[in-house]
Amino acid sequence: MEELVILKKLVGADPEDKRHCVRFLSNFKYRNHLCLVFESLHMNLREVLKKFGRNIGLKLTAVRAYAKQLFIALKHLKNCGVLHCDIKPDNMLVNEAKNVLKLCDFGNAMFAGKNEITPYLVSRFYRAPEIILGLPYDHPMDIWSVGCCLFELYAGKVLFPGATNNDMLRLHMELKGPFPKKMLRKGAFTDQHFDQDLNFLAVEEDPVTKKAIRRLILNIKPKDISTLISGSPGEDPKMLANFKDLLERIFVLDPDKRINVSQALSHSFITGK
């Protein structure tokens, strides 16, 4: 049971409970089922968004506090050689005061290293492009998921609400422009989404026959993340500019060039400097 091994490793490496991963307390067998016991927390961030964000998102100061705690959790995972593989607002728990966040649900977690290439790892909206293309994946995939969550916490809506993997790639390119050719050449699933010349093929449903049609899409122009984030009245413009800069550094299509967790923790959005 890899989840149990991972939970024990994470808790053993964090004796003072400072690393923002949900506290694993014990396990027992009941009618041959393995049961895991965790600390009790109040609600998850999906519920917080519904209740307090009402689709308009949270204050930037709250997003910053949660971001810092998430990156501390990711740093702990990286130090322990663990990939979470399912970071989304549903898997972030907060205490009753809403000021402490814990990353939870390690049911899909795995040790970093040679992992099998699968296009459906991570919940779709939070799935990094390297997973969809069938490239090797590592800690940057979790950073991408965190970026999606931070946008959603602030904007109150999903950044990449794709209906399929193909749709997700289109949305990624609409924000960031075309994929580096070297990524596409190495991807195990590139041919499902691109032609031989590495042009993107959008898969759409014919409204009449309901058959899938593949439409060639050329020259996708990237957007600036600023167009998707409008500041709220009374918000610190410098903090907002820093937030946008952090997201720009997270949403880099090439995982090797994406901001890493140590860089994220020292980014001015997090440090406030």
C-alpha positions as CSV (number, residue, x, y, z in Angstrom):
1,M,0.0,0.0,0.0
2,E,2.1,2.9,-1.3
3,E,-0.2,5.5,0.2
4,L,0.5,4.2,3.7
5,V,4.3,4.2,3.1
6,I,4.1,7.7,1.8
7,L,2.0,9.0,4.7
8,K,4.4,7.4,7.2
9,K,7.3,9.0,5.5
10,L,5.7,12.5,5.3
11,V,4.7,12.4,9.0
12,G,8.0,11.0,10.1
13,A,9.9,13.8,8.4
14,D,7.7,16.5,10.0
15,P,7.6,15.7,13.7
16,E,6.6,19.3,14.6
17,D,3.6,19.4,12.2
18,K,4.9,22.5,10.4
19,R,4.9,21.3,6.8
20,H,1.2,21.7,5.9
21,C,0.4,18.1,5.0
22,V,-2.7,16.6,6.8
23,R,-1.6,14.8,10.0
24,F,-1.8,11.0,9.6
25,L,-2.4,9.5,13.0
26,S,-2.8,5.7,12.7
27,N,-4.2,2.9,10.6
28,F,-6.2,-0.3,11.3
29,K,-7.9,-3.2,9.5
30,Y,-11.7,-3.5,9.5
31,R,-13.3,-6.5,7.7
32,N,-10.1,-6.7,5.6
33,H,-10.3,-3.0,4.7
34,L,-7.3,-0.8,5.5
35,C,-8.6,2.3,7.4
36,L,-6.5,5.4,7.8
37,V,-7.0,7.9,10.6
38,F,-6.3,11.6,10.2
39,E,-6.6,14.8,12.2
40,S,-10.0,16.4,11.8
41,L,-10.2,19.6,9.8
42,H,-13.1,21.9,9.1
43,M,-13.7,22.2,5.4
44,N,-11.9,22.0,2.0
45,L,-11.1,25.0,-0.2
46,R,-13.8,24.1,-2.8
47,E,-16.4,24.5,0.0
48,V,-14.6,27.7,1.2
49,L,-14.8,29.1,-2.3
50,K,-18.5,28.3,-2.6
51,K,-19.4,29.6,0.8
52,F,-17.3,32.8,1.0
53,G,-16.0,33.3,-2.6
54,R,-19.4,32.9,-4.2
55,N,-17.7,32.7,-7.6
56,I,-15.9,36.0,-7.1
57,G,-12.9,34.5,-5.4
58,L,-11.0,35.3,-2.2
59,K,-9.1,38.3,-1.2
60,L,-5.5,38.4,-2.5
61,T,-4.1,38.5,1.0
62,A,-5.9,35.2,1.7
63,V,-4.6,33.7,-1.6
64,R,-1.1,34.7,-0.6
65,A,-1.4,33.1,2.9
66,Y,-2.7,29.8,1.3
67,A,-0.1,29.9,-1.5
68,K,2.8,30.1,1.0
69,Q,1.4,27.1,3.0
70,L,0.9,25.1,-0.2
71,F,4.5,25.8,-1.3
72,I,5.7,24.7,2.1
73,A,3.8,21.5,1.7
74,L,5.2,21.0,-1.8
75,K,8.7,21.6,-0.5
76,H,8.1,18.9,2.1
77,L,6.9,16.5,-0.6
78,K,9.9,17.2,-2.8
79,N,12.3,16.7,0.2
80,C,10.6,13.3,0.7
81,G,10.7,12.4,-3.0
82,V,6.9,12.3,-3.3
83,L,4.5,13.5,-6.1
84,H,1.0,14.3,-4.9
85,C,-0.6,13.9,-8.4
86,D,-4.0,15.2,-7.4
87,I,-3.7,18.8,-6.2
88,K,-7.0,20.6,-6.4
89,P,-9.1,22.8,-4.1
90,D,-11.0,19.7,-2.9
91,N,-7.8,18.2,-1.5
92,M,-6.8,21.3,0.6
93,L,-8.3,21.4,4.1
94,V,-8.5,24.4,6.4
95,N,-9.1,24.7,10.1
96,E,-12.2,26.5,11.5
97,A,-10.4,29.8,11.6
98,K,-9.5,29.3,7.9
99,N,-5.9,30.5,8.5
100,V,-4.2,27.1,8.4
101,L,-4.2,25.0,5.2
102,K,-3.2,21.3,4.9
103,L,-2.8,19.3,1.7
104,C,-4.7,16.0,1.9
105,D,-5.7,12.9,0.0
106,F,-2.5,11.1,-0.9
107,G,-4.4,8.3,-2.6
108,N,-2.8,9.1,-6.0
109,A,0.6,10.0,-4.6
110,M,3.7,8.2,-5.7
111,F,7.5,8.4,-5.2
112,A,9.2,10.5,-7.9
113,G,11.3,8.6,-10.4
114,K,10.5,6.4,-13.3
115,N,6.7,6.4,-13.2
116,E,4.4,5.0,-15.9
117,I,3.2,7.4,-18.6
118,T,-0.5,7.8,-18.3
119,P,-2.6,10.6,-19.9
120,Y,-5.2,10.7,-17.1
121,L,-3.1,11.3,-14.0
122,V,-4.4,14.3,-11.9
123,S,-7.9,15.7,-12.1
124,R,-8.3,17.1,-15.6
125,F,-8.6,20.9,-15.0
126,Y,-5.4,20.7,-12.9
127,R,-3.4,18.4,-15.2
128,A,-0.1,19.6,-16.5
129,P,0.6,19.6,-20.2
130,E,3.5,17.1,-19.9
131,I,1.1,14.5,-18.6
132,I,-1.3,14.9,-21.5
133,L,1.5,14.8,-24.0
134,G,3.0,11.6,-22.5
135,L,6.3,13.0,-21.3
136,P,8.2,12.0,-18.2
137,Y,6.7,13.9,-15.2
138,D,8.2,15.0,-11.9
139,H,7.7,17.7,-9.2
140,P,6.8,20.5,-11.8
141,M,3.5,18.8,-12.4
142,D,2.4,19.5,-8.9
143,I,3.6,23.2,-9.2
144,W,1.3,23.5,-12.3
145,S,-1.7,22.2,-10.4
146,V,-1.0,24.6,-7.5
147,G,-0.9,27.5,-10.1
148,C,-4.3,26.4,-11.4
149,C,-5.6,26.4,-7.8
150,L,-4.2,29.8,-7.0
151,F,-5.8,31.4,-10.0
152,E,-9.1,29.7,-9.1
153,L,-9.0,30.9,-5.5
154,Y,-8.5,34.5,-6.6
155,A,-10.7,34.6,-9.7
156,G,-13.4,32.3,-8.4
157,K,-13.4,30.3,-11.6
158,V,-11.5,27.4,-13.2
159,L,-8.6,28.6,-15.4
160,F,-8.5,25.6,-17.8
161,P,-12.1,24.1,-17.9
162,G,-11.3,21.6,-20.7
163,A,-13.8,18.9,-21.5
164,T,-11.1,16.5,-22.8
165,N,-7.3,16.3,-22.8
166,N,-7.4,17.7,-26.4
167,D,-9.4,20.6,-25.2
168,M,-7.0,21.1,-22.2
169,L,-4.0,21.4,-24.6
170,R,-5.9,24.0,-26.7
171,L,-6.6,26.1,-23.6
172,H,-3.0,25.8,-22.5
173,M,-1.8,27.1,-25.9
174,E,-4.5,29.9,-25.9
175,L,-2.8,31.1,-22.7
176,K,0.9,30.3,-23.5
177,G,1.2,30.0,-27.2
178,P,2.5,26.9,-29.1
179,F,4.4,24.1,-27.4
180,P,8.2,23.8,-27.8
181,K,8.8,21.4,-30.7
182,K,11.2,19.4,-28.5
183,M,8.4,18.6,-26.1
184,L,6.1,17.5,-28.9
185,R,8.8,15.3,-30.5
186,K,9.3,13.4,-27.2
187,G,5.6,13.0,-26.2
188,A,4.2,9.5,-26.3
189,F,0.7,10.9,-27.1
190,T,1.6,13.8,-29.3
191,D,0.2,12.1,-32.4
192,Q,-3.3,12.0,-30.8
193,H,-3.3,15.8,-30.8
194,F,-0.9,17.0,-33.5
195,D,-0.2,16.2,-37.2
196,Q,3.2,15.1,-38.6
197,D,4.2,18.8,-39.0
198,L,3.4,19.3,-35.3
199,N,0.3,21.5,-36.0
200,F,-2.4,21.2,-33.4
201,L,-5.5,19.1,-34.3
202,A,-8.6,20.2,-32.3
203,V,-11.0,17.3,-31.9
204,E,-14.6,18.6,-32.1
205,E,-17.9,16.9,-32.3
206,D,-20.0,17.3,-35.5
207,P,-23.2,18.8,-34.2
208,V,-25.3,16.7,-36.7
209,T,-23.6,13.4,-37.0
210,K,-22.0,13.5,-33.4
211,K,-18.8,12.2,-35.0
212,A,-15.4,13.5,-34.0
213,I,-13.9,15.9,-36.5
214,R,-10.3,17.0,-36.4
215,R,-9.7,20.6,-37.2
216,L,-6.3,22.0,-37.9
217,I,-5.5,25.0,-35.8
218,L,-2.6,27.3,-36.9
219,N,-1.0,30.3,-35.3
220,I,-2.4,30.3,-31.7
221,K,-1.5,33.6,-30.1
222,P,-0.7,33.6,-26.4
223,K,-2.6,35.8,-24.0
224,D,-1.3,37.8,-21.1
225,I,-2.5,36.4,-17.7
226,S,-3.3,40.1,-16.8
227,T,-6.3,39.9,-19.2
228,L,-7.8,37.1,-17.0
229,I,-7.1,38.8,-13.7
230,S,-8.7,42.1,-12.9
231,G,-7.8,43.5,-9.5
232,S,-10.5,44.2,-6.9
233,P,-11.0,47.8,-5.5
234,G,-8.7,48.5,-2.7
235,E,-6.2,45.8,-3.6
236,D,-2.4,46.5,-3.4
237,P,-1.4,46.9,-7.0
238,K,2.2,45.8,-6.3
239,M,0.9,42.5,-4.7
240,L,-1.4,42.0,-7.7
241,A,1.5,42.5,-10.1
242,N,3.6,40.0,-8.1
243,F,0.8,37.5,-8.2
244,K,0.6,37.8,-12.0
245,D,4.3,37.4,-12.2
246,L,4.3,34.2,-10.1
247,L,1.5,32.7,-12.2
248,E,3.5,33.6,-15.4
249,R,6.4,31.7,-14.0
250,I,4.3,28.7,-13.0
251,F,2.4,28.4,-16.3
252,V,5.4,27.6,-18.4
253,L,4.6,24.7,-20.8
254,D,8.1,23.2,-20.6
255,P,8.3,21.6,-17.1
256,D,12.1,22.1,-17.0
257,K,11.7,25.9,-17.3
258,R,8.8,26.1,-14.8
259,I,9.5,27.9,-11.5
260,N,10.5,25.3,-8.8
261,V,9.3,25.2,-5.2
262,S,12.3,26.9,-3.6
263,Q,12.1,29.8,-6.2
264,A,8.3,30.0,-5.5
265,L,8.9,30.3,-1.7
266,S,11.3,33.2,-2.3
267,H,9.2,34.9,-4.9
268,S,8.1,38.4,-3.9
269,F,4.4,37.5,-4.0
270,I,5.1,35.1,-1.1
271,T,7.7,37.1,0.8
272,G,5.9,40.4,0.4
273,K,9.2,42.1,-0.4
